[in-house]
Amino acid sequence: MQTKNNKAMNKNVGKTDKVVRIILGLAIGAAGIYFKQWWGLIGAVLLLTALINWCPLYVPFKLNTFKKS
C-alpha cells in the first residue's frame, strides 16, 4: 500500500514520454527478435516502464514528465 509520503512508485512518465517509449520499445524489441540479439530486452524494459508509468532511472535524477490533470 502506498502512502502520500512514499514517492518510490509515483508516476513519473508522461503521455508523450509513454508514446515514445512504446514506439521505441516495439521497434527495439522487434529488431532484437529479428536479429536474435539480447538487446531486444531493452525494448521490453521500455514497454514495461511505459505501461506502469514509472521509470526507476528518473528517480535519482528527480526527473518527472508526468503532469497531473
C-alpha positions in Angstrom: 0.0 0.0 0.0 1.3 3.4 -0.9 1.1 6.5 1.2 1.4 10.1 0.3 4.9 10.3 1.8 6.1 7.3 -0.2 7.4 8.7 -3.5 9.1 5.5 -4.6 6.4 4.5 -7.1 4.7 7.7 -8.0 4.1 8.1 -11.7 6.9 9.9 -13.4 6.4 9.0 -17.1 4.1 11.5 -19.0 1.9 11.0 -22.1 4.4 11.9 -24.8 7.2 10.0 -23.0 4.9 7.0 -22.8 4.1 7.1 -26.5 7.8 7.4 -27.4 8.7 4.5 -25.1 6.0 2.3 -26.6 7.2 3.0 -30.2 10.9 2.6 -29.4 10.1 -0.5 -27.2 8.3 -2.2 -30.0 10.9 -1.3 -32.6 13.9 -2.3 -30.5 12.1 -5.5 -29.3 11.2 -6.5 -32.9 14.8 -5.8 -34.1 16.1 -7.9 -31.2 13.9 -10.8 -32.1 14.7 -10.4 -35.8 18.5 -10.3 -35.3 18.2 -12.8 -32.4 20.1 -10.5 -30.1 19.8 -10.0 -26.3 19.4 -6.2 -26.6 15.8 -6.8 -27.7 15.3 -7.0 -23.9 15.8 -3.2 -23.8 12.6 -2.9 -25.8 10.8 -4.9 -23.1 12.1 -2.6 -20.4 10.8 0.4 -22.3 7.4 -1.2 -22.8 7.2 -2.1 -19.1 8.1 1.4 -17.9 5.5 2.8 -20.4 2.8 0.5 -19.1 3.4 1.3 -15.4 4.1 5.0 -16.0 7.2 4.8 -13.8 10.9 4.8 -14.7 13.4 3.9 -12.0 16.2 5.9 -13.8 14.2 9.1 -13.4 14.1 8.8 -9.5 17.8 9.6 -8.7 17.8 12.5 -11.2 14.5 13.8 -9.9 13.0 13.8 -13.4 9.3 13.8 -14.0 7.4 14.1 -17.3 4.1 13.2 -15.8 1.6 16.0 -15.5 -1.4 15.6 -13.3 -4.7 16.7 -14.9 
